[in-house]
Amino acid sequence: MIIYSKNIVTEQGIIDGYLKVEGSSISDLVRKETEELKADLDYSDYVIIPGIFDTHNHGYLGWNPGNMEEGASAVRGYVKGLGSVGVTSIFPTVVNESGAFRNIVEVIEEDPDGARILGIHSEGPYLNRVGEKGIDRGHPDIDLDHIREMIADAKGYLRLVALAPELPGSKEAIRLLNANGIRAAFAHSNDTYEEALEAFRNGISVITHTSNVMSGIHHRNMGGLGAALLSDDVYNELICDGLHVRNEMIEIIFRVKNDAFNKIMMISDNTHLGGLKPGRYEGAFGPCNITEEGFCLTDTGRLAGSAKPVLYGMRNLVKNMHMPLEKVCVMASLNPCRVYGFADRKGSLRIGKDADFAVIDKDFNCLYTYREGRKIYDHTIDTDLFDHETEKLKID
């Protein structure tokens, strides 16, 4: 298969040329100025970007991969729906309290039509939800035996566990995770700058949704956020929709974080309500309101995840913050592949890598998505990917 586009985002920059796919991988990238080929597909006026790797995503289009009532069928609908926003690789983000890991493992082994599940991300259960609004809801005590059960249930697919490092037992938990090849993330924490640095020394290497639900920066107390930005050895998840973190703060992050374009991983933090029409729904934290601008808020006004995909954040960075598309693609695709060990075959358009890519228009709408050379989304055919059971959760 030979695909033509005037704008193919490669590791060598944006080229006008041809993307050749043989089987599941990229066999060649040819500049039009070098050689003109007969294309099987002509995407002349669209942009071809590397497939997005979203490592922090709780659901989309009503599909919740942790929904135990729908079981594995929810996971299948979820990975199919993600293709509609250019996602080719995913870490379903769930907790295992009801056995959700087993459903995800089942779908990994099936390899259904949709985004490839490359691992599992457990955001919690050991969190200390205080953060910017100062609401202390308490926290569960860290149980190492429970963590061992999580690892066993995931059957080798658990890649990331997020926890609050100030909780008793966190040091032992981090060491247990790292010993099993699982990264530990700093998340939902009310710790101090010094406590955060100690946690990084103990083995935390990822910052969960930088800025959100963590102690902020004050000129006499730098907080967890200060530590996250000034520490060169940690990688930062970042929601770039301009809603969770204002664009002015995003600019500060990029100015402060050393080697930011190679240290930041764009994420969505989508809830299963992402992609649904504005309204009031029953959500994970009680009633949630999807606003016209894309916030997902509880009735108290607290953020409760995101309703916008990574592709929306990419649009914000390129169109509103004037960042180069090729660098934005690195943060959305290649950086997470580097961090989690998939960069040899995924994360960028390069000869020999998997043919994971999305075709988007100039306004960042996804038209087609290919995973390993296989079309998993076509906007002319896949017009109804919603979980209609979720629509019944609409309150008003």
C-alpha positions as CSV (number, residue, x, y, z in Angstrom):
1,M,0.0,0.0,0.0
2,I,1.4,3.4,-1.0
3,I,-0.2,6.5,0.6
4,Y,0.5,10.1,-0.6
5,S,0.3,13.3,1.4
6,K,1.8,16.7,1.2
7,N,2.3,16.6,5.0
8,I,3.7,13.4,6.5
9,V,5.1,14.0,10.0
10,T,8.3,11.9,10.2
11,E,11.3,11.8,12.5
12,Q,13.2,13.9,9.9
13,G,10.5,16.5,9.7
14,I,7.3,17.1,7.7
15,I,7.7,15.8,4.1
16,D,5.7,15.9,0.9
17,G,5.8,12.4,-0.2
18,Y,4.8,8.7,0.1
19,L,4.3,6.4,3.0
20,K,4.8,2.8,1.9
21,V,3.2,0.0,4.0
22,E,4.0,-3.7,3.7
23,G,2.0,-5.9,6.1
24,S,2.1,-4.3,9.5
25,S,5.1,-2.0,9.1
26,I,6.5,1.0,7.2
27,S,8.7,-0.2,4.4
28,D,9.7,3.2,3.0
29,L,9.2,6.9,3.1
30,V,9.8,8.6,-0.2
31,R,10.0,12.4,-0.8
32,K,8.0,13.4,-3.9
33,E,10.9,15.6,-5.1
34,T,13.0,12.5,-5.2
35,E,10.6,10.1,-6.9
36,E,7.0,10.1,-8.0
37,L,5.1,7.0,-7.2
38,K,1.6,5.8,-8.0
39,A,-0.4,6.1,-4.8
40,D,-3.1,3.7,-3.8
41,L,-4.5,6.3,-1.4
42,D,-4.3,10.0,-2.0
43,Y,-4.5,12.1,1.2
44,S,-2.9,15.1,-0.5
45,D,-4.5,17.9,1.5
46,Y,-4.5,16.1,4.9
47,V,-1.8,15.5,7.5
48,I,-0.5,12.1,8.4
49,I,0.7,12.0,12.0
50,P,2.1,9.1,14.1
51,G,-0.5,7.2,16.0
52,I,-1.2,8.7,19.4
53,F,-0.2,6.7,22.5
54,D,-2.4,7.8,25.4
55,T,-1.0,6.3,28.6
56,H,-3.7,7.9,30.9
57,N,-7.2,7.3,29.7
58,H,-10.2,6.0,31.8
59,G,-12.7,5.7,28.9
60,Y,-14.3,7.4,25.9
61,L,-17.6,7.7,24.0
62,G,-19.4,6.2,27.0
63,W,-17.1,3.1,27.1
64,N,-15.6,2.4,30.5
65,P,-12.9,-0.3,30.5
66,G,-13.4,-0.8,34.2
67,N,-17.2,-1.4,33.8
68,M,-17.6,-4.9,35.3
69,E,-21.3,-5.2,34.2
70,E,-20.4,-5.0,30.5
71,G,-17.1,-6.8,31.1
72,A,-14.7,-7.4,28.2
73,S,-17.3,-6.0,25.7
74,A,-16.7,-2.6,27.3
75,V,-13.0,-2.9,26.6
76,R,-13.7,-3.9,23.0
77,G,-16.0,-0.9,22.4
78,Y,-13.4,1.4,24.2
79,V,-10.4,0.5,22.0
80,K,-12.6,0.8,18.8
81,G,-13.8,4.2,19.9
82,L,-10.3,5.5,20.5
83,G,-9.4,5.1,16.9
84,S,-11.8,7.9,16.1
85,V,-9.4,10.4,17.8
86,G,-6.2,9.0,16.3
87,V,-5.2,6.7,19.2
88,T,-3.4,3.6,18.1
89,S,-1.8,2.6,21.4
90,I,-3.4,2.8,24.9
91,F,-2.9,2.1,28.6
92,P,-6.5,1.6,29.9
93,T,-6.5,3.4,33.2
94,V,-8.4,1.5,35.8
95,V,-8.1,0.1,39.3
96,N,-8.5,-3.6,40.0
97,E,-10.9,-3.5,43.0
98,S,-13.5,-5.5,41.0
99,G,-11.2,-7.5,38.8
100,A,-11.1,-5.2,35.9
101,F,-7.5,-6.2,35.0
102,R,-8.8,-9.6,33.9
103,N,-11.2,-8.2,31.3
104,I,-8.4,-6.0,29.9
105,V,-6.0,-9.0,29.7
106,E,-8.7,-11.0,27.9
107,V,-9.1,-8.3,25.2
108,I,-5.3,-7.9,24.8
109,E,-5.1,-11.5,23.9
110,E,-8.0,-11.2,21.4
111,D,-6.4,-8.2,19.6
112,P,-9.8,-6.7,18.5
113,D,-10.3,-4.0,15.8
114,G,-9.1,-0.8,17.6
115,A,-6.2,0.7,19.5
116,R,-3.5,-1.7,20.6
117,I,-3.5,-2.2,24.4
118,L,0.2,-2.0,25.4
119,G,-0.3,-2.2,29.1
120,I,-2.4,-1.3,32.1
121,H,-2.2,1.9,34.2
122,S,-3.6,1.7,37.7
123,E,-4.2,5.3,39.0
124,G,-4.5,4.3,42.6
125,P,-6.0,3.0,44.8
126,Y,-3.4,4.6,47.1
127,L,-4.1,8.3,46.5
128,N,-4.4,11.3,48.8
129,R,-7.0,13.5,47.0
130,V,-6.4,16.9,48.5
131,G,-4.9,19.1,45.8
132,E,-5.9,22.6,44.7
133,K,-9.3,22.8,46.4
134,G,-8.0,21.4,49.7
135,I,-10.7,18.7,50.0
136,D,-9.4,15.8,52.1
137,R,-11.4,12.7,51.4
138,G,-9.1,10.3,53.3
139,H,-7.1,7.5,51.7
140,P,-6.7,3.7,51.9
141,D,-3.6,2.3,53.6
142,I,-1.0,0.8,51.4
143,D,-1.2,-3.0,51.3
144,L,1.8,-4.7,49.7
145,D,-0.1,-8.0,49.4
146,H,-2.8,-6.2,47.5
147,I,-0.2,-4.8,45.1
148,R,1.2,-8.3,44.6
149,E,-2.4,-9.4,43.7
150,M,-2.6,-6.5,41.2
151,I,0.7,-7.6,39.6
152,A,-0.5,-11.2,39.4
153,D,-3.9,-10.3,37.9
154,A,-2.3,-8.2,35.2
155,K,-0.3,-11.1,33.9
156,G,2.7,-9.0,33.0
157,Y,0.8,-6.1,31.5
158,L,0.8,-3.7,34.5
159,R,3.1,-0.9,33.4
160,L,2.3,2.0,35.7
161,V,0.9,2.5,39.2
162,A,0.2,6.0,40.5
163,L,0.3,6.7,44.2
164,A,0.7,9.5,46.7
165,P,4.3,9.3,48.0
166,E,3.6,10.8,51.4
167,L,1.5,7.8,52.4
168,P,3.0,5.3,54.9
169,G,4.5,2.3,53.1
170,S,4.9,4.1,49.8
171,K,8.7,3.6,49.8
172,E,8.2,-0.2,50.0
173,A,5.4,-0.1,47.4
174,I,7.6,1.8,44.9
175,R,10.5,-0.7,45.4
176,L,8.1,-3.6,44.9
177,L,6.7,-2.1,41.7
178,N,10.1,-1.2,40.3
179,A,11.4,-4.7,41.1
180,N,8.7,-6.1,38.8
181,G,9.5,-3.7,36.0
182,I,6.6,-1.4,36.7
183,R,7.0,2.4,36.8
184,A,5.6,4.3,39.8
185,A,4.0,7.6,39.4
186,F,3.6,10.6,41.7
187,A,-0.2,11.3,41.9
188,H,-3.0,13.0,43.9
189,S,-0.6,14.2,46.5
190,N,-0.4,16.9,49.2
191,D,3.3,16.4,49.8
192,T,6.0,19.0,50.2
193,Y,8.8,19.8,47.8
194,E,11.3,17.9,49.9
195,E,9.0,14.8,50.2
196,A,8.5,14.8,46.5
197,L,12.3,14.8,45.8
198,E,12.7,12.0,48.3
199,A,10.1,10.0,46.4
200,F,11.9,10.5,43.1
201,R,15.1,9.2,44.7
202,N,13.1,6.2,46.0
203,G,12.1,5.3,42.4
204,I,9.1,7.4,41.2
205,S,9.8,8.3,37.6
206,V,6.5,9.6,36.2
207,I,4.4,12.6,37.2
208,T,0.7,12.1,36.9
209,H,-1.2,14.9,35.1
210,T,1.3,17.6,36.0
211,S,-0.2,20.5,38.0
212,N,-3.5,18.8,38.7
213,V,-4.3,17.4,42.2
214,M,-0.9,18.2,43.6
215,S,0.5,20.8,46.0
216,G,1.3,23.9,43.9
217,I,4.1,26.4,43.8
218,H,4.4,29.2,46.3
219,H,7.5,31.4,46.5
220,R,8.2,30.1,49.9
221,N,7.0,26.6,49.4
222,M,7.7,25.0,46.0
223,G,5.4,22.0,46.6
224,G,5.1,18.9,44.6
225,L,4.7,20.8,41.4
226,G,7.9,22.7,41.9
227,A,9.7,19.4,42.4
228,A,8.1,17.9,39.3
229,L,9.3,20.7,37.1
230,L,12.8,21.1,38.5
231,S,13.7,17.4,38.5
232,D,15.3,16.4,35.3
233,D,15.0,12.6,35.8
234,V,11.2,12.4,35.9
235,Y,8.8,12.4,33.0
236,N,5.7,14.6,33.1
237,E,2.2,13.6,32.0
238,L,0.4,16.8,30.9
239,I,-3.2,17.5,29.9
240,C,-2.9,20.1,27.1
241,D,-6.5,21.0,26.5
242,G,-6.1,24.5,27.9
243,L,-8.8,23.7,30.5
244,H,-7.1,21.6,33.1
245,V,-4.0,23.7,32.9
246,R,-4.2,27.2,31.4
247,N,-2.1,27.9,28.4
248,E,-0.1,30.5,30.4
249,M,0.8,27.8,32.9
250,I,1.6,25.4,30.1
251,E,4.0,28.0,28.8
252,I,5.6,28.3,32.2
253,I,6.0,24.5,32.3
254,F,7.8,24.5,29.0
255,R,10.1,27.3,30.0
256,V,11.0,25.7,33.3
257,K,11.2,22.0,32.6
258,N,14.6,21.0,31.2
259,D,14.4,19.4,27.8
260,A,10.6,19.7,28.0
261,F,9.8,18.4,24.5
262,N,11.5,15.1,25.3
263,K,10.2,14.9,28.9
264,I,6.5,15.7,28.6
265,M,4.0,13.0,27.6
266,M,0.6,14.4,26.4
267,I,-2.4,12.5,27.9
268,S,-6.1,12.9,27.8
269,D,-7.2,11.7,31.3
270,N,-10.5,11.1,29.6
271,T,-13.4,9.7,31.6
272,H,-15.9,7.4,29.9
273,L,-18.0,10.6,29.5
274,G,-15.5,12.0,27.0
275,G,-16.9,12.6,23.6
276,L,-20.5,12.7,24.8
277,K,-22.8,15.7,24.3
278,P,-22.8,18.4,27.0
279,G,-25.1,17.5,29.9
280,R,-25.3,16.1,33.4
281,Y,-24.5,12.4,33.8
282,E,-23.9,9.9,36.5
283,G,-20.1,9.6,36.7
284,A,-17.4,8.0,38.7
285,F,-17.6,10.6,41.5
286,G,-21.4,11.1,41.4
287,P,-23.2,13.5,39.1
288,C,-20.8,15.0,36.5
289,N,-21.4,17.9,34.2
290,I,-19.9,17.9,30.7
291,T,-19.8,21.6,29.9
292,E,-20.0,23.3,26.4
293,E,-16.3,24.1,26.6
294,G,-15.3,20.5,27.5
295,F,-14.9,20.5,31.3
296,C,-16.0,17.4,33.2
297,L,-17.0,18.8,36.6
298,T,-18.7,17.5,39.7
299,D,-21.6,19.5,41.1
300,T,-19.2,21.2,43.5
301,G,-17.1,22.4,40.5
302,R,-14.3,20.0,41.0
303,L,-12.6,18.6,38.0
304,A,-13.4,14.9,37.5
305,G,-11.2,13.9,34.6
306,S,-11.3,15.1,31.1
307,A,-13.8,15.1,28.2
308,K,-11.3,16.0,25.4
309,P,-8.9,13.6,23.6
310,V,-5.1,14.1,23.2
311,L,-5.8,15.2,19.6
312,Y,-7.7,18.2,21.0
313,G,-4.7,19.1,23.2
314,M,-2.4,18.8,20.1
315,R,-4.7,21.3,18.3
316,N,-4.4,23.7,21.3
317,L,-0.6,23.5,21.3
318,V,-0.2,24.0,17.6
319,K,-3.0,26.6,16.8
320,N,-3.1,28.6,20.1
321,M,0.4,28.2,21.4
322,H,2.2,28.0,18.1
323,M,4.3,25.0,18.8
324,P,5.7,23.0,15.9
325,L,3.5,20.1,14.9
326,E,6.5,17.7,14.7
327,K,7.5,18.5,18.3
328,V,3.9,18.1,19.5
329,C,3.8,14.7,17.8
330,V,6.9,13.6,19.8
331,M,5.1,14.4,23.0
332,A,1.9,12.6,21.9
333,S,3.5,9.5,20.5
334,L,7.2,9.0,20.7
335,N,7.9,10.1,24.3
336,P,5.5,7.6,25.9
337,C,7.0,4.9,23.7
338,R,10.5,5.8,24.9
339,V,9.4,5.8,28.6
340,Y,7.6,2.5,28.5
341,G,9.9,0.6,26.1
342,F,8.1,0.6,22.7
343,A,10.2,3.1,20.8
344,D,12.0,0.5,18.7
345,R,8.7,-0.2,16.9
346,K,6.2,2.5,17.7
347,G,5.8,6.2,18.3
348,S,7.0,7.7,15.0
349,L,6.9,7.3,11.3
350,R,10.2,5.6,10.4
351,I,11.2,2.8,8.1
352,G,10.8,-0.6,9.9
353,K,8.4,0.6,12.6
354,D,4.8,-0.4,12.9
355,A,2.5,1.4,10.5
356,D,0.6,3.3,13.2
357,F,-0.7,6.6,12.0
358,A,-3.7,8.9,11.8
359,V,-4.9,11.0,8.9
360,I,-6.2,14.4,10.1
361,D,-7.5,17.6,8.5
362,K,-6.1,21.0,9.1
363,D,-8.5,21.5,12.1
364,F,-7.3,18.3,13.8
365,N,-10.3,16.2,13.1
366,C,-9.4,12.6,12.6
367,L,-10.5,11.1,9.3
368,Y,-8.8,7.7,9.2
369,T,-6.6,5.8,11.7
370,Y,-4.3,2.8,10.9
371,R,-2.8,0.5,13.4
372,E,-0.1,-1.9,12.2
373,G,-1.2,-1.3,8.6
374,R,-4.8,-2.0,9.3
375,K,-7.5,0.6,9.1
376,I,-9.2,0.8,12.5
377,Y,-11.2,4.0,11.9
378,D,-12.9,5.5,8.8
379,H,-15.0,8.6,9.4
380,T,-17.3,7.7,6.5
381,I,-18.2,4.3,8.0
382,D,-17.6,4.4,11.7
383,T,-20.3,6.9,12.5
384,D,-21.8,5.4,15.6
385,L,-19.2,4.2,18.1
386,F,-21.0,5.2,21.3
387,D,-21.9,3.0,24.2
388,H,-25.6,3.8,24.2
389,E,-26.1,2.3,27.6
390,T,-24.2,5.3,29.0
391,E,-26.7,7.7,27.4
392,K,-29.2,6.3,29.9
393,L,-27.0,7.8,32.7
394,K,-27.8,11.3,31.5
395,I,-29.6,13.1,34.3
396,D,-30.6,16.3,32.6
